[in-house]
Amino acid sequence: MDFEEDIQKEYETFLQETLNNEEVWILQSKEGLACQNSMEYEGQMAILIWANGVLAEAEREGEFEQLEAVNLPLGEFVVQWLPNMQEEGVICGLDWKSEVGGLEVEPKDLLEHYNLILTDELKEKFKAYLEP
């Protein structure tokens, strides 16, 4: 398997795991979220997002040790967070590991991929997260 195939496999694994569990994980405190300077998109910040709590907890060290691992319902993430992240000009840093970084994806691309794989049932369920 080459590097591009590895990246594609990691991305597909992230999508499938978050879809199966209907949640994503972030690290946050009252002061804000775990973020890093993007390695791929110059001058942009990446908000760090994990597919599961084990991966998120593993990154609670160093500069992130004061942050708490918090799960977000996938519907909230897809319907509210991704459009807001796109508006704010931040990148999604997926399954970030402090020693190697992670996949960086534009929120609009991640939203597009979720819309391709979400079942009609989940799309209907996620409508509850639309702002009135």
N, C-alpha and C positions, 0 to 999 in steps of 0.2 A: 504494500500500500504506500502511495506517495503522500507528500505533505498536503496537497490539495484534497486528496481523498480523506485524509485524517481530519482536516478541518470540516469538511462536509459531514463526515460521520459524527463529529462532536456536536455540530449544529443540529443535525437530525435527532440525536440523542437528547439534547436539551429540549427541543420542541416536543418530542414524544413524551418525555418524563413530565414536563409541565402540563401537558394535555391530559395525561393519565391521572395525575394528582390534582389537577385543577388549581394549582398554586405555583407561585414563584417565591423566592426568598431574597431579602435584602438585609443589609446591616444598617441600623439607624440609631440615633439618639435624639434628644431634644434639640441638639445643635444641627442635626442634618443626617445625610446619608453617606455611606461609603462611596467615595468617588476616587478616580485616578485620572491623571492626564492621559488622553488617548495616545496610543502608540501609532495608530494608523491615520488618524484625522487630526492634523496639526492645529493646535490652538483650541481644541475642544476637550471637554471633560466627558468621561465615561462613568455613568452610574452603574455600580456593580450589582449584578443580579445572578442568583444561583437557582438551579433546578431543584435543589433539595436542601433541607436544613443541615444535614451533615456537612455538605460542602461549605455552606455559609459559616457554620460554627468553626470550621477548620481555619478560617481566615480571621478569626477574632484574636489577633495577636498584633504586637507592635502598635502601629498607629490606629488600628481598629479595635484594640482590646477593650475600650470603653463602650463600644457599640453593641447593641443587642440584635441577635438574629430574629427577624420577624417575617412571617409568611403573609403574602398577599393573595387574595383570591385571584385566580387567573382572569376572571371576568373584569374585575377592577383594573388589573394590569393592562389588559387588552383595550378596554373601552375608555379608560381615563388616563392611565399613566403614559402609554405609548403616544397618543396624540399630544399630550402635554410635553413630553420629552422632545418630540419633534419640533414643537413650537419654541421650546427653550434652546434648541440647538445642541442638545447633549446626545451622546452615543450610549448604546447598551453594551456594557462589558459583561459578557456571559460566562458563567462558571469560572470566574477569575481566580487565579492562584498567584499568591504574592511572588513566588520565585519565577514564574514563566508568563504571567499575564493571562489573557483569555481571548475569546473571540470578541471582535468588535463589530457591531451591526447597527446600522441606522434604524431608529425606531419605525420609520415608515416601511422599511423592508421587513422587519420582524412582524409588524402588523399585517402586512400583505401575506406573509407566509402563514400566520395563524388563520387568517380568513380563508385560505385555501384548504386548510386541514380541519377546521372546526366543523363539527357535525351541526346539522340544523337544530338539533335539540340544545346543544351548548350555545349556539348563537341566540336562540330564543331566551335561554336562561340568562345570558349576559346582558340582555336588554334592561334588566333591573339596575344595571350600573350606569345607564344613560342619565345624564342630568335632566331634571324636569324642565 
